[in-house]
Amino acid sequence: MKETLLVVVIITALAFDFTNGFHDTANAVAASISTRAMPPRIAVTFSAILNFVGAFISLKVATTIASGIVATSATTTTVVFAALLGAIAWNLVTWWLGLPSSSSHALIGGLVGAAWAASGAGAIQGTGILDKVIVPAVLSPTLAFVVAWASIILAYRVIGRRRPGVVTRGFKLGQVLSSGVLSLSHGTNDGQKTMGVITLALVAEGSISRSHVHVPTWVIIASASAIAFGTYAGGWRIIKTTGMRIIKMDPSQGFAAQSAGAAAILAASHYGFPISTTHVINGGVMGAGAAKRLSAVRWGVAGNIIVAWMLTLPAAAAMSAGAWALTRALGGGMTGSLVLFVVGLLGLLAVALTRRMRSGPVPVAQS
């Protein structure tokens, strides 16, 4: 029975990884698609491959998720399952609304909510959340905003008198490179979060010692594959918001936003901070737009995104706490988890069918 529940948790974790991929595709490709630096399908394929590769570069973020957010002693497979359900639910809600919220914070909020509901506030590692989640969440998009803003100011001064055609072609080529680095960095950060959650489940089930937490190779491969397939599926609603609704982007702005975002994410991955890649790239987009003129940024859209960011941690925590309570009400442990798993699977199939029926043409850049 324990093995069956573990399999259910692993499948749910990979389903979350898939939603993370299509939800966060916009982070890496929206700017390139918006400026026509790359065709949409080529852009997402390119991003999917590099997301897969990036997930193998470092395991520091996976270790943080597995042991730095909630106490491993308070973690059970049911808690991990409830955390994943809450994170998936919030990802789907924000995807449906076209809001580029944070899958990372949805997962972290899910872990906090489920662990709190199961074991109380003592299960939460407050210092770890403050140091490795809250502070980086504030600093990373701010840094991306400032770097993108400064890059655009410098770029306009350097290229101001050069021929527009040559400059545009140069920045589009630069966008291909910066989009690739951004996708790679996305894999090093977001690709590892599901690895950490599956590792938590293996620790709770007893397959991995609590005193020697490590990420098995098969977990790395499975998680990298799931986020890559999700990226290939493409989250076109969010791509439109990030690439077209915040600012009307030109290639130089796209290059600056992507480069600033990639630098911030790689730095965070190096230190094991599970930051929101969504926060970072949208901070870069806003900075690139504001450098041209403040009115270039559609601050109403930006405000909606910021509200979604602020709601993600508590909303995902509440959903996960509710999911844990439901498993208890439905019999607890294996029985409750299986019932919710089946219901959730049917819900995902319904969303997928609705998405197929309502999907419009692939977004293209504004003229």
Secondary structure, DSSP 8 states (H G I E B T S, - for coil): -HHHHHHHHHHHHHHHHHHHHHHHHHHHHHHHHHTTSS-HHHHHHHHHHHHHHHTTT--HHHHHHHHSSB-GGG--HHHHHHHHHHHHHHHHHHHHHT----HHHHHHHHHHHHHHHHH-GGGB-HHHHIIIIIHHHHHHHHHHHHHHHHHHHHHHHHHTTS-HHHHHHHHHHHHHHHHHHHHHHHHHHHHHHHHHHHHHHHHHHTSS-TTS----HHHHHHHHHHHHHHHHH--HHHHHIIIIIS----HHHHHHHHHHHHHHHHHHHHTT----HHHHHHHHHHHHHHHH-GGGS-HHHHHHHHHHHHHHHHHHHHHHHHHHHHHHHTTSHHHHHHHHHHHHHHHHHHHHHHHHHH--S------
